[in-house]
């Protein structure tokens, strides 16, 4: 029996594919967006509605049974023989309350407690998360990370609550009300008409309050998200806050966001209080009208005592249910407001997409070509302009220039974090816009100055370069990056050690040099044909850099390398050096050729202090 019960619950739990991907982009209108979120679950939602409606009719059947029992008692002239005469009625009454009614409510509860929330929330969240990941980096640059995450969770949770509450309350209530009208109509049409008129006033009140509640809820959700975004932004940069002594400043910023949130909560509270007052007033009218009406009909001989009991039970149940349903609807409209607020943030169209016929990029030899490439971030000036640059397979190219010269812009265009506004970029002759973004980036390993670490284990962070690598390959990559020894000494706050230790958010528990060595290990493990080093050794001390340089020399063998560095000594041995100035290529040659040229590169080299391009050069 236990096994059968468990299988039945498992069947209910798996009626919806909780991680089914969406087939289209999310619409930007509310009801179309809701349909998109719930696509694939509608059949199960319909079944849940039918079960909830069946449970709702149980309330009416209960009232009807009460009336029948009262009439049977009133009509019985022999109390001692009552059971013998009416035992079939009493048996049906017992079976209804001990079997039929509990079964209907139990199945309804299973749909609302097991089938729907456990599947709909991950269904919506996974779809929103997939869509969010597809946005260009500018989408994330223009918002708080915490706010985006909050919007995802808020929208998924609000829509899940909307579905379950509508089924649990609205569908249940409609079935109960329709059944009540039918039951009262069977007693006397005038009592049924009184209920219908009351429902008209009740519906009008709901229609007046709910849109206003929705708007107030939307404003409250937006203010709450801003609080989350502000707090997460402060905590993420807490070391900077402390270094600059701006605790009070950040506290004031949080208080300002909280003050706005409090105002929106108060506005919502004022409206909901008025709604509750109006609700209690209209709910109190119903039992008065129906019960007194039934008594009047009884006085006229048009109703029985059982009819009065049934009418009273219906009236009291509807009056109680009115408050429950109304507050549920208020919650639903609040949730809808939150869904709408989240929809506005999360559903803008992707600005950088794969072409409809994009194909995976096969393994390349590593020929990189920029053909008259121009990009200015949508502005009139800045970025790069008219870049013609061919890097043969296996060549090691150094990119040099003052800050803002366009070095990182070129690399970002190669990685297709942005699309070139003019010209094109090719890999082995293939336009990078003709292949899928993921397959393109799988061909390029990149190590940046601002190394990105996940709050995961050291092992997970290194394996991010190639998740299917073996443990031995992962450790060998760490050794080549001079990271193995310090990783073995790691221990997090939970006592996890070595490669199993968590690195903290953004790798905060590591020094800058340690983060760069893990990033190097990740790139080494990836073993891509193109390697991009953007200030990859800038956080390393001279001793570690010297040790890693030998490794890098080995890793770079046979690869096309693009290295950016302000410390020119790190790229002097490159096969070729390209100098950028104000977004254009101004010099191109080997280290010795450029020194002999006596141009900008030679000035950089001669004026360096400690091996860095001077700040003064950036101003020239």
C-alpha positions as CSV (number, residue, x, y, z in Angstrom):
1,X,0.0,0.0,0.0
2,X,2.8,2.4,0.9
3,X,4.6,1.6,-2.4
4,X,1.4,2.2,-4.4
5,X,0.9,5.5,-2.6
6,X,4.5,6.5,-3.3
7,X,4.1,5.6,-7.0
8,X,0.9,7.6,-7.3
9,X,2.6,10.7,-5.8
10,X,5.7,10.2,-8.1
11,X,3.3,10.0,-11.0
12,X,1.7,13.3,-10.0
13,X,5.2,14.9,-9.4
14,X,6.4,14.0,-12.9
15,X,3.3,15.1,-15.0
16,X,5.2,18.2,-16.1
17,X,8.7,18.4,-17.7
18,X,10.1,20.9,-15.2
19,X,13.1,21.9,-17.4
20,X,11.6,21.9,-20.9
21,X,13.2,24.8,-23.0
22,X,11.0,27.4,-24.5
23,X,10.5,27.3,-28.3
24,X,10.4,31.0,-28.9
25,X,11.7,34.3,-27.5
26,X,9.6,35.6,-24.6
27,X,6.8,38.0,-25.6
28,X,6.7,41.5,-24.1
29,X,2.9,41.6,-23.4
30,X,1.7,40.2,-20.1
31,X,-0.7,37.4,-21.1
32,X,1.5,36.2,-24.0
33,X,4.4,36.2,-21.6
34,X,2.5,34.1,-19.1
35,X,1.5,31.6,-21.9
36,X,5.2,31.4,-22.9
37,X,6.3,30.8,-19.3
38,X,3.7,28.0,-18.8
39,X,4.0,26.4,-22.3
40,X,4.0,22.6,-21.8
41,X,2.1,22.6,-18.6
42,X,-1.4,23.7,-19.7
43,X,-2.9,20.2,-19.9
44,X,-1.9,19.5,-16.4
45,X,-3.1,22.9,-15.2
46,X,-6.5,22.1,-16.8
47,X,-6.6,18.8,-14.9
48,X,-5.8,20.6,-11.7
49,X,-8.7,23.0,-12.4
50,X,-11.1,20.2,-12.9
51,X,-10.1,18.5,-9.7
52,X,-10.3,21.8,-7.8
53,X,-13.8,22.4,-9.3
54,X,-14.8,18.9,-8.2
55,X,-13.6,19.8,-4.6
56,X,-15.5,23.0,-4.8
57,X,-18.8,21.2,-5.5
58,X,-18.2,19.1,-2.4
59,X,-19.2,22.2,-0.3
60,X,-22.5,22.5,-2.0
61,X,-23.2,18.7,-1.7
62,X,-22.4,19.1,2.1
63,X,-25.0,21.8,2.4
64,X,-27.5,19.8,0.4
65,X,-26.9,16.7,2.6
66,X,-27.4,18.8,5.7
67,X,-30.8,20.0,4.4
68,X,-31.8,16.5,3.5
69,X,-30.8,15.2,7.0
70,X,-32.7,18.0,8.7
71,X,-35.9,17.3,6.6
72,X,-35.6,13.6,7.3
73,X,-35.5,14.2,11.0
74,X,-38.4,16.7,10.8
75,X,-40.5,14.2,8.8
76,X,-39.8,11.2,11.0
77,X,-42.6,10.5,13.4
78,X,-40.7,7.7,15.0
79,X,-37.4,8.7,16.5
80,X,-36.7,5.1,17.7
81,X,-37.1,3.8,14.2
82,X,-35.3,6.7,12.4
83,X,-32.1,4.8,11.7
84,X,-33.9,1.7,10.4
85,X,-35.9,3.9,8.0
86,X,-33.2,6.2,6.8
87,X,-30.1,4.0,7.0
88,X,-29.3,4.3,3.3
89,X,-29.3,8.1,3.6
90,X,-27.1,8.0,6.7
91,X,-24.7,5.5,5.0
92,X,-24.4,7.8,2.0
93,X,-23.8,10.7,4.4
94,X,-21.0,8.8,6.2
95,X,-19.4,7.6,2.9
96,X,-19.5,11.1,1.5
97,X,-17.7,12.7,4.4
98,X,-15.3,9.9,5.1
99,X,-14.4,8.9,1.6
100,X,-15.6,11.0,-1.3
101,X,-15.0,14.5,0.1
102,X,-11.5,13.6,1.6
103,X,-10.5,12.0,-1.7
104,X,-11.5,15.1,-3.8
105,X,-9.7,17.5,-1.5
106,X,-6.7,15.2,-1.2
107,X,-6.2,14.9,-5.0
108,X,-6.7,18.7,-5.3
109,X,-4.1,19.3,-2.6
110,X,-1.7,16.9,-4.3
111,X,-2.0,18.9,-7.6
112,X,-1.4,22.2,-5.8
113,X,1.3,20.9,-3.4
114,X,3.2,18.4,-5.6
115,X,2.4,18.6,-9.3
116,X,2.3,22.4,-9.9
117,X,4.7,24.3,-7.6
118,X,7.5,21.8,-7.8
119,X,7.5,21.9,-11.6
120,X,6.2,25.3,-12.6
121,X,8.8,27.3,-10.6
122,X,11.8,25.5,-12.1
123,X,10.1,25.6,-15.6
124,X,9.8,29.4,-15.5
125,X,13.1,30.0,-13.7
126,X,15.1,27.9,-16.2
127,X,13.5,29.6,-19.2
128,X,14.1,33.0,-17.8
129,X,17.7,32.1,-16.9
130,X,18.4,30.7,-20.3
131,X,17.1,33.8,-22.0
132,X,19.1,36.1,-19.6
133,X,22.3,34.2,-20.4
134,X,21.7,34.9,-24.1
135,X,21.9,38.7,-23.6
136,X,24.9,40.6,-24.7
137,X,27.4,41.8,-22.0
138,X,26.0,45.3,-22.3
139,X,22.7,44.0,-20.8
140,X,24.6,43.1,-17.6
141,X,26.8,46.2,-17.7
142,X,23.7,48.3,-17.5
143,X,22.1,46.7,-14.4
144,X,22.8,45.3,-11.0
145,X,23.6,41.6,-10.9
146,X,21.6,41.2,-7.7
147,X,18.6,43.0,-9.3
148,X,18.6,40.7,-12.4
149,X,18.8,37.6,-10.2
150,X,16.0,39.0,-8.0
151,X,13.8,39.6,-11.0
152,X,14.2,36.0,-12.2
153,X,13.3,34.5,-8.8
154,X,10.5,37.1,-8.2
155,X,8.9,36.4,-11.6
156,X,9.1,32.6,-11.3
157,X,7.8,32.6,-7.8
158,X,5.0,35.2,-8.5
159,X,3.7,33.3,-11.5
160,X,3.9,30.0,-9.7
161,X,1.8,31.4,-6.8
162,X,-0.6,32.9,-9.3
163,X,-1.3,29.6,-10.9
164,X,-1.7,27.6,-7.7
165,X,-3.8,30.3,-6.0
166,X,-6.1,30.7,-8.9
167,X,-6.7,26.9,-9.0
168,X,-6.9,26.5,-5.3
169,X,-9.2,29.5,-4.7
170,X,-10.7,31.0,-7.8
171,X,-11.6,27.8,-9.6
172,X,-12.7,26.2,-6.3
173,X,-14.9,29.3,-5.5
174,X,-16.5,29.5,-8.9
175,X,-17.5,25.8,-8.8
176,X,-18.9,26.4,-5.3
177,X,-20.8,29.5,-6.3
178,X,-22.3,27.9,-9.4
179,X,-23.3,24.8,-7.4
180,X,-24.8,27.1,-4.7
181,X,-26.9,29.0,-7.3
182,X,-28.2,25.6,-8.6
183,X,-29.0,24.4,-5.1
184,X,-30.8,27.6,-4.1
185,X,-32.6,27.6,-7.4
186,X,-33.9,24.2,-6.5
187,X,-35.3,25.6,-3.3
188,X,-36.7,28.8,-4.7
189,X,-35.7,30.9,-7.7
190,X,-36.0,34.1,-5.6
191,X,-33.2,33.0,-3.2
192,X,-31.0,32.1,-6.1
193,X,-31.7,35.5,-7.7
194,X,-30.7,37.2,-4.5
195,X,-27.4,35.4,-4.5
196,X,-26.8,36.3,-8.2
197,X,-27.5,40.0,-7.4
198,X,-25.1,39.9,-4.5
199,X,-22.5,38.3,-6.7
200,X,-22.9,41.1,-9.2
201,X,-22.1,43.7,-6.5
202,X,-19.2,41.6,-5.2
203,X,-17.7,41.2,-8.7
204,X,-18.0,45.0,-9.3
205,X,-16.0,45.6,-6.1
206,X,-13.3,43.1,-7.1
207,X,-13.1,44.7,-10.6
208,X,-12.6,48.2,-9.0
209,X,-10.0,47.2,-6.5
210,X,-7.9,44.6,-8.3
211,X,-6.3,46.7,-11.1
212,X,-5.3,49.3,-8.5
213,X,-3.8,46.6,-6.3
214,X,-1.9,45.3,-9.3
215,X,-0.4,48.7,-10.0
216,X,0.6,49.2,-6.4
217,X,2.1,45.8,-6.3
218,X,4.1,46.4,-9.4
219,X,5.6,49.6,-7.9
220,X,6.3,47.7,-4.6
221,X,8.1,44.9,-6.5
222,X,10.3,47.4,-8.4
223,X,11.2,49.2,-5.2
224,X,12.1,45.9,-3.5
225,X,14.3,44.9,-6.4
226,X,16.1,48.2,-6.2
227,X,16.8,47.6,-2.5
228,X,18.2,44.1,-3.3
229,X,20.3,45.6,-6.1
230,X,21.7,48.3,-3.9
231,X,22.6,45.9,-1.1
232,X,24.1,43.3,-3.3
233,X,26.2,46.0,-5.1
234,X,27.5,47.3,-1.7
235,X,28.3,43.8,-0.4
236,X,30.0,42.8,-3.6
237,X,32.3,45.8,-3.3
238,X,32.5,45.8,0.5
239,X,36.3,45.9,0.5
240,X,36.3,49.1,-1.6
241,X,33.7,50.5,0.8
242,X,35.9,49.9,3.7
243,X,39.1,51.1,2.0
244,X,37.5,54.4,1.2
245,X,35.7,54.7,4.6
246,X,32.3,55.0,3.0
247,X,30.3,52.9,5.3
248,X,28.0,55.8,6.1
249,X,27.6,56.7,2.5
250,X,26.5,53.1,1.6
251,X,24.2,53.0,4.6
252,X,22.6,56.2,3.4
253,X,22.2,54.8,-0.1
254,X,20.5,51.7,1.3
255,X,18.3,53.8,3.6
256,X,17.2,55.8,0.6
257,X,16.2,52.7,-1.3
258,X,14.5,51.3,1.8
259,X,12.7,54.6,2.3
260,X,11.3,54.4,-1.3
261,X,10.3,50.8,-0.7
262,X,8.5,51.7,2.6
263,X,6.5,54.4,0.7
264,X,5.4,51.8,-1.9
265,X,4.5,49.3,0.9
266,X,2.4,52.0,2.6
267,X,0.6,52.8,-0.6
268,X,-0.2,49.1,-1.0
269,X,-1.2,48.8,2.6
270,X,-3.6,51.8,2.5
271,X,-5.4,50.3,-0.5
272,X,-5.5,46.7,0.9
273,X,-7.0,48.0,4.2
274,X,-9.8,49.8,2.3
275,X,-10.3,46.6,0.3
276,X,-10.6,44.5,3.5
277,X,-13.1,46.9,5.0
278,X,-15.3,46.9,1.9
279,X,-15.0,43.2,1.7
280,X,-16.2,42.5,5.3
281,X,-19.1,44.8,4.8
282,X,-20.4,43.1,1.6
283,X,-19.7,39.6,3.0
284,X,-21.9,40.4,6.1
285,X,-24.9,41.2,3.9
286,X,-25.2,37.7,2.3
287,X,-26.2,35.6,5.3
288,X,-28.7,38.2,6.4
289,X,-30.4,38.2,2.9
290,X,-30.4,34.5,2.3
291,X,-31.3,33.2,5.8
292,X,-34.1,35.7,6.4
293,X,-35.3,35.1,2.9
294,X,-35.5,31.3,3.5
295,X,-37.3,31.9,6.8
296,X,-39.9,34.1,5.0
297,X,-40.4,31.3,2.4
298,X,-40.8,28.8,5.2
299,X,-43.5,31.0,6.8
300,X,-45.3,31.0,3.4
301,X,-45.0,27.2,3.2
302,X,-42.6,27.4,0.2
303,X,-39.6,26.0,2.1
304,X,-38.8,23.3,4.6
305,X,-36.6,23.4,7.7
306,X,-34.0,21.5,5.7
307,X,-34.1,24.2,3.1
308,X,-33.4,26.8,5.7
309,X,-30.5,24.7,7.1
310,X,-29.1,24.2,3.5
311,X,-29.5,27.9,2.7
312,X,-27.8,28.9,6.0
313,X,-24.9,26.6,5.4
314,X,-24.4,27.9,1.9
315,X,-24.7,31.5,3.0
316,X,-22.2,31.1,5.9
317,X,-19.8,29.2,3.7
318,X,-19.9,31.7,0.9
319,X,-19.5,34.6,3.4
320,X,-16.4,32.9,4.9
321,X,-15.1,32.0,1.4
322,X,-15.6,35.5,0.2
323,X,-12.8,36.8,2.4
324,X,-10.5,34.0,1.6
325,X,-11.1,34.2,-2.1
326,X,-10.8,38.0,-2.2
327,X,-7.6,38.0,-0.3
328,X,-6.3,35.3,-2.6
329,X,-7.3,37.4,-5.6
330,X,-5.6,40.4,-4.1
331,X,-2.5,38.2,-3.8
332,X,-2.9,37.0,-7.4
333,X,-3.1,40.6,-8.7
334,X,-0.1,41.5,-6.6
335,X,1.8,38.5,-8.1
336,X,0.6,39.6,-11.6
337,X,2.1,43.0,-10.9
338,X,5.4,41.4,-10.0
339,X,5.3,39.3,-13.1
340,X,4.8,42.3,-15.2
341,X,7.6,44.1,-13.5
342,X,10.0,41.2,-14.0
343,X,8.9,40.8,-17.6
344,X,9.9,44.4,-18.4
345,X,13.4,43.8,-17.1
346,X,14.1,40.3,-18.4
347,X,12.6,40.1,-21.8
348,X,14.2,42.7,-24.0
349,X,15.3,41.1,-27.3
350,X,18.8,39.8,-27.6
351,X,21.0,42.3,-29.3
352,X,23.7,39.9,-30.3
353,X,22.4,36.7,-31.7
354,X,23.5,33.7,-33.9
355,X,22.5,33.9,-37.5
356,X,19.5,31.7,-38.4
357,X,21.8,29.4,-40.4
358,X,24.7,29.7,-38.0
359,X,26.8,26.5,-37.8
360,X,29.3,25.2,-35.3
361,X,32.8,26.2,-36.1
362,X,35.0,23.1,-36.6
363,X,38.5,22.9,-35.1
364,X,40.6,25.7,-36.7
365,X,44.3,26.1,-37.5
366,X,44.2,29.6,-36.0
367,X,44.4,32.2,-38.8
368,X,42.8,35.4,-37.5
369,X,41.9,38.3,-39.8
370,X,40.5,41.7,-39.1
371,X,39.2,43.2,-42.4
372,X,38.6,47.0,-42.3
373,X,37.0,46.6,-38.8
374,X,35.4,49.6,-37.2
375,X,33.6,49.7,-33.9
376,X,32.8,52.7,-31.6
377,X,30.3,51.3,-29.1
378,X,27.5,53.1,-30.9
379,X,29.2,56.4,-30.5
380,X,30.8,58.7,-33.1
381,X,34.3,58.3,-31.7
382,X,36.3,55.8,-29.7
383,X,36.9,52.1,-30.2
384,X,38.7,51.1,-33.3
385,X,38.6,52.3,-36.9
386,X,39.7,50.7,-40.2
387,X,41.7,47.8,-38.7
388,X,43.3,45.6,-41.2
389,X,45.2,42.9,-39.5
390,X,46.1,39.3,-40.4
391,X,47.6,36.9,-37.9
392,X,48.8,33.7,-39.5
393,X,48.3,30.3,-37.7
394,X,50.8,29.9,-34.9
395,X,52.0,33.5,-34.8
396,X,52.5,35.2,-31.5
397,X,51.3,38.8,-31.7
398,X,51.7,41.5,-29.1
399,X,49.2,44.4,-28.9
400,X,50.6,47.6,-27.5
401,X,49.0,51.0,-26.9
402,X,48.0,53.5,-24.3
403,X,44.8,53.0,-22.3
404,X,41.8,53.6,-24.7
405,X,43.8,52.8,-27.8
406,X,41.5,49.9,-28.7
407,X,43.4,46.8,-27.6
408,X,40.7,45.3,-25.5
409,X,38.1,46.4,-28.0
410,X,39.8,44.2,-30.7
411,X,39.9,41.2,-28.4
412,X,36.2,41.7,-27.4
413,X,35.3,41.9,-31.1
414,X,37.2,38.7,-31.8
415,X,35.4,36.9,-29.0
416,X,32.2,38.4,-30.5
417,X,31.1,40.0,-27.2
418,X,30.2,42.8,-29.6
419,X,29.6,42.8,-33.4
420,X,31.8,44.9,-35.6
421,X,29.9,48.0,-36.9
422,X,32.1,48.0,-40.0
423,X,34.1,45.3,-41.8
424,X,34.4,41.7,-40.6
425,X,36.5,39.3,-38.6
426,X,37.4,35.8,-39.8
427,X,38.9,32.6,-38.4
428,X,40.5,30.4,-41.1
429,X,38.5,32.5,-43.6
430,X,35.1,32.0,-41.9
431,X,33.2,35.1,-40.8
432,X,32.7,34.7,-37.1
433,X,29.1,36.0,-37.5
434,X,28.3,32.9,-39.6
435,X,29.0,30.4,-36.7
436,X,27.5,29.9,-33.3
437,X,28.9,32.0,-30.5
438,X,29.6,29.1,-28.2
439,X,31.5,27.2,-30.9
440,X,33.5,30.3,-31.7
441,X,34.5,30.9,-28.1
442,X,35.4,27.3,-27.6
443,X,38.2,27.8,-30.1
444,X,39.7,30.7,-28.1
445,X,41.3,30.5,-24.6
446,X,41.5,33.8,-22.8
447,X,43.1,35.0,-19.6
448,X,42.3,38.6,-18.5
449,X,43.7,41.0,-16.0
450,X,40.4,40.9,-14.1
451,X,40.2,37.1,-13.6
452,X,36.8,35.7,-13.1
453,X,36.3,33.1,-10.4
454,X,33.1,31.2,-9.5
455,X,32.2,30.6,-5.8
456,X,32.9,26.9,-6.4
457,X,35.8,24.6,-5.7
458,X,39.2,25.1,-7.1
459,X,38.7,21.9,-9.1
460,X,35.4,23.3,-10.7
461,X,37.1,26.6,-11.6
462,X,40.0,24.9,-13.4
463,X,37.7,22.3,-15.1
464,X,35.6,25.1,-16.5
465,X,38.2,25.2,-19.3
466,X,37.4,21.7,-20.3
467,X,34.7,20.0,-18.1
468,X,35.4,16.5,-19.5
469,X,39.1,16.6,-18.6
470,X,40.4,13.9,-16.2
471,X,41.6,14.6,-12.7
472,X,45.2,14.0,-13.8
473,X,44.9,16.5,-16.7
474,X,43.4,19.1,-14.4
475,X,46.2,18.7,-11.9
476,X,48.9,18.8,-14.6
477,X,47.4,22.1,-15.9
478,X,47.5,23.5,-12.3
479,X,51.1,22.5,-12.0
480,X,52.1,24.1,-15.3
481,X,50.4,27.3,-14.1
482,X,52.4,27.2,-10.8
483,X,49.0,26.8,-8.9
484,X,49.2,23.3,-7.6
485,X,51.2,24.0,-4.5
486,X,49.1,26.8,-3.1
487,X,45.9,25.0,-4.0
488,X,46.9,22.1,-1.8
489,X,47.2,24.5,1.1
490,X,43.6,26.0,0.6
491,X,40.9,25.4,3.2
492,X,37.5,27.1,3.3
493,X,35.3,27.9,6.2
494,X,33.6,24.5,6.0
495,X,36.8,22.7,6.4
496,X,37.1,21.6,2.7
497,X,40.7,21.5,1.5
498,X,42.8,21.5,-1.6
499,X,41.0,21.2,-4.9
500,X,37.8,20.7,-3.0
501,X,37.9,24.1,-1.2
502,X,35.5,26.8,-2.3
503,X,37.1,30.0,-3.5
504,X,34.5,32.5,-2.3
505,X,32.5,34.9,-4.4
506,X,34.6,36.1,-7.4
507,X,37.6,34.2,-5.8
508,X,37.8,36.7,-3.0
509,X,39.7,34.3,-0.8
510,X,42.6,34.3,-3.2
511,X,45.2,36.9,-3.9
512,X,45.3,38.5,-7.3
513,X,48.2,36.4,-8.4
514,X,46.6,33.2,-7.2
515,X,43.4,34.0,-9.2
516,X,45.5,34.6,-12.3
517,X,47.3,31.3,-11.9
518,X,44.0,29.4,-11.7
519,X,42.8,31.3,-14.7
520,X,46.0,30.3,-16.5
521,X,45.4,26.7,-15.5
522,X,41.9,26.9,-16.9
523,X,43.2,28.3,-20.2
524,X,46.0,25.7,-20.4
525,X,43.4,22.9,-19.8
526,X,41.2,24.3,-22.5
527,X,44.0,23.8,-25.1
528,X,42.3,26.0,-27.7
529,X,44.1,26.9,-31.0
530,X,43.9,30.6,-30.3
531,X,45.2,32.0,-27.0
532,X,44.4,35.6,-25.8
533,X,46.4,37.0,-22.9
534,X,45.1,40.3,-21.7
535,X,47.5,41.4,-19.0
536,X,47.6,37.8,-18.0
537,X,50.6,38.0,-15.7
538,X,50.0,41.6,-14.4
539,X,49.1,40.4,-10.9
540,X,52.1,38.0,-10.5
541,X,55.3,38.9,-8.8
542,X,58.5,38.7,-10.8
543,X,59.6,35.3,-9.4
544,X,56.3,33.6,-10.2
545,X,56.1,35.4,-13.5
546,X,59.5,34.1,-14.5
547,X,58.5,30.5,-13.5
548,X,55.2,30.8,-15.5
549,X,56.9,32.4,-18.5
550,X,58.7,29.2,-19.3
551,X,55.3,27.3,-19.1
552,X,53.6,29.9,-21.3
553,X,56.4,29.5,-23.9
554,X,55.5,25.8,-24.0
555,X,51.8,26.4,-24.0
556,X,52.0,28.9,-26.8
557,X,53.8,26.5,-29.1
558,X,51.7,25.8,-32.2
559,X,49.0,28.3,-31.1
560,X,48.0,31.7,-32.5
561,X,48.6,34.1,-29.6
562,X,47.4,37.6,-29.0
563,X,49.0,39.2,-26.0
564,X,48.2,42.6,-24.5
565,X,50.5,44.0,-21.9
566,X,51.6,47.4,-20.6
567,X,54.8,45.8,-19.3
568,X,56.5,45.6,-22.6
569,X,59.2,43.2,-21.4
570,X,56.5,40.5,-21.3
571,X,55.9,40.8,-25.1
572,X,59.3,41.8,-26.4
573,X,59.9,38.2,-27.5
574,X,56.7,38.0,-29.6
575,X,57.0,37.2,-33.3
576,X,55.4,40.5,-34.1
577,X,54.1,43.6,-32.3
578,X,51.3,45.8,-33.4
579,X,51.0,49.3,-31.9
580,X,47.5,50.9,-31.6
581,X,46.9,54.6,-31.2
582,X,43.4,56.2,-31.0
583,X,41.8,53.1,-32.5
584,X,44.2,52.7,-35.5
585,X,47.3,50.6,-36.2
586,X,50.2,52.9,-36.4
587,X,53.2,50.5,-36.2
588,X,53.7,46.8,-37.0
589,X,56.9,44.8,-36.7
590,X,59.2,42.9,-34.5
591,X,60.6,44.3,-31.2
592,X,63.9,45.2,-32.8
593,X,62.3,46.6,-36.0
594,X,60.0,48.9,-34.0
595,X,62.9,50.1,-31.8
596,X,64.9,50.9,-35.0
597,X,61.9,52.7,-36.4
598,X,62.1,55.2,-33.5
599,X,58.4,55.7,-33.4
600,X,55.7,55.4,-30.7
601,X,56.8,51.9,-29.6
602,X,60.4,53.1,-29.1
603,X,59.2,56.0,-27.0
604,X,57.1,53.6,-24.9
605,X,60.1,51.4,-24.4
606,X,62.5,54.2,-23.6
607,X,60.2,56.0,-21.2
608,X,59.0,53.0,-19.3
609,X,59.6,53.0,-15.6
610,X,59.7,49.5,-14.2
611,X,58.6,48.1,-17.5
612,X,55.2,49.9,-17.8
613,X,53.9,52.3,-20.4
614,X,53.9,55.6,-18.6
615,X,50.7,57.5,-17.8
616,X,52.0,60.4,-19.7
617,X,51.9,58.4,-22.9
618,X,48.1,57.9,-22.5
619,X,47.7,61.7,-22.7
620,X,49.7,62.1,-25.9
